[in-house]
Amino acid sequence: MVGTSTDPMQFSPNATTTRGMIVTILYRLEGSPDVSGSTNSFSDVSDGTWYADAVVWAANSGIISGYGDGLFGPSDTITREQMLTIVYNYCKWKGIDVSAGGDINISSYTDGSDVSGWAVPAMQWACGTGAIVGKANGQLDPKLDSTRAEVAAILDFLESIK
């Protein structure tokens, strides 16, 4: 991750993160692999944009699948459950054990029932490994936008389990 401004240097920890940003971060962690010859399956990801190669790489690696109907939403802010699902899929792609947390009952969180069905395994994994611990009042806030600080914390966690 880089800062949001160089004059003065700022990180903007409370700013939101977009879907394009998270896949670009993971793509850069992998050394920005060559994607020439790969197909872009998303109609809302234009060739040559700063995130295009990252999105193509992540889709071809099985890390993302988008919203359906050929849409990825690269400029959409990413929710906590979307971000954790992408990181979970990245870990699976990397061969990192994601079995921890399979027995976690996320309904013990006050908003556990708000977690989308497709995000439950990632949320259980994140809770089971300590990647997240919930927020005040026993909440996961799965639909809340992810901040840059939260993404940075997850990246730090990823480094600790590699």
C-alpha positions in Angstrom: 0.0 0.0 0.0 1.1 3.5 -0.7 0.0 6.7 0.9 -2.9 8.9 -0.4 -0.7 12.0 -0.6 2.9 12.9 -0.7 2.6 16.5 0.2 2.3 16.2 3.1 2.7 12.4 3.4 -0.6 10.9 4.4 -1.9 7.3 4.7 -5.6 8.2 5.4 -6.3 5.2 7.7 -10.0 5.9 7.9 -10.5 6.3 4.1 -12.4 3.5 2.4 -10.9 0.9 0.1 -12.2 0.0 -3.3 -12.6 -3.5 -4.8 -9.9 -2.4 -7.4 -7.5 -1.4 -4.7 -7.7 -4.7 -2.8 -7.0 -6.9 -5.8 -4.2 -4.5 -6.8 -2.6 -4.9 -3.4 -2.7 -8.7 -3.6 -1.4 -8.5 -7.2 1.5 -6.4 -6.1 2.2 -8.8 -3.2 2.7 -11.5 -5.9 5.1 -9.4 -7.9 2.6 -8.1 -10.5 2.6 -11.3 -12.6 2.4 -11.0 -16.4 -1.2 -11.3 -17.6 -0.6 -10.8 -21.3 -2.7 -13.2 -23.3 -5.2 -13.5 -20.5 -8.9 -12.5 -21.0 -10.7 -9.8 -19.1 -14.1 -11.2 -18.4 -15.5 -8.0 -16.8 -17.2 -5.3 -18.9 -16.6 -2.6 -16.3 -12.8 -3.2 -16.2 -11.3 -1.3 -19.1 -7.9 -2.3 -20.4 -5.1 0.0 -19.4 -6.7 1.2 -16.1 -4.4 1.0 -13.1 -6.3 -2.0 -11.7 -7.0 -3.9 -15.0 -4.0 -6.4 -14.8 -4.7 -7.0 -11.1 -8.4 -7.8 -11.8 -7.5 -10.1 -14.7 -4.9 -11.9 -12.6 -7.3 -12.3 -9.6 -10.1 -13.6 -11.7 -7.9 -16.0 -13.6 -6.5 -17.2 -10.2 -10.0 -17.8 -8.8 -9.5 -15.1 -6.2 -12.5 -13.1 -7.4 -15.6 -13.8 -9.4 -17.3 -10.4 -9.4 -21.0 -9.6 -8.9 -22.2 -11.6 -11.9 -23.4 -10.4 -15.3 -19.8 -9.6 -16.2 -19.4 -6.9 -13.5 -16.6 -6.5 -11.0 -17.2 -3.0 -9.6 -13.6 -1.9 -9.4 -14.5 1.6 -8.1 -17.1 0.3 -5.5 -16.0 0.5 -1.9 -15.4 -2.9 -0.6 -17.3 -4.2 2.4 -15.7 -6.1 5.2 -17.3 -9.4 4.1 -16.2 -8.9 0.5 -12.6 -8.0 1.5 -12.4 -11.0 3.8 -13.7 -13.3 1.1 -11.1 -12.1 -1.4 -8.3 -12.5 1.2 -9.7 -16.0 2.1 -9.7 -16.9 -1.6 -6.2 -15.5 -2.0 -5.0 -17.7 0.9 -6.6 -20.8 -0.7 -4.8 -19.9 -3.9 -1.5 -19.6 -2.1 -2.0 -23.0 -0.4 -2.4 -21.5 3.1 -4.5 -23.6 5.4 -8.0 -22.0 5.7 -9.6 -24.8 7.8 -9.3 -22.8 11.0 -12.7 -21.4 12.1 -14.9 -24.0 10.4 -16.5 -24.6 13.7 -16.9 -20.9 14.7 -20.5 -19.9 15.2 -20.7 -16.4 13.8 -24.2 -16.1 15.0 -22.7 -15.5 18.4 -21.9 -12.0 17.1 -24.8 -9.6 17.4 -24.9 -9.1 13.6 -23.8 -12.6 12.6 -27.0 -13.1 10.7 -26.2 -10.2 8.5 -23.2 -12.1 7.0 -24.1 -13.1 3.4 -24.2 -16.8 2.8 -21.3 -16.7 0.3 -19.1 -14.9 3.0 -19.7 -17.3 5.9 -16.7 -19.5 5.3 -14.4 -16.5 5.0 -15.9 -14.8 8.1 -15.5 -18.1 10.1 -11.9 -18.4 9.0 -11.2 -14.8 9.8 -12.7 -15.1 13.3 -11.1 -18.5 13.9 -7.6 -17.4 13.0 -7.8 -14.0 14.8 -7.6 -12.1 11.5 -10.6 -10.2 12.9 -12.0 -10.1 16.4 -15.1 -8.2 15.8 -15.9 -4.6 16.9 -17.6 -3.0 19.8 -20.9 -4.6 21.0 -19.9 -8.0 19.6 -20.4 -6.9 15.9 -18.7 -8.1 12.8 -20.1 -5.2 10.6 -20.0 -7.4 7.5 -21.7 -4.8 5.3 -19.6 -1.9 6.5 -17.0 -0.5 4.1 -13.4 -1.6 4.8 -11.0 1.2 5.8 -7.4 1.4 4.7 -6.4 0.7 8.3 -8.4 -2.6 8.3 -6.9 -3.7 5.0 -3.4 -2.9 6.3 -4.1 -4.9 9.5 -5.3 -7.9 7.3 -2.1 -7.6 5.2 0.0 -7.6 8.4 -1.9 -10.8 9.4 -1.3 -12.4 6.0 2.4 -11.8 6.5 2.3 -13.5 9.8 0.7 -16.7 8.4 2.7 -17.1 5.2 
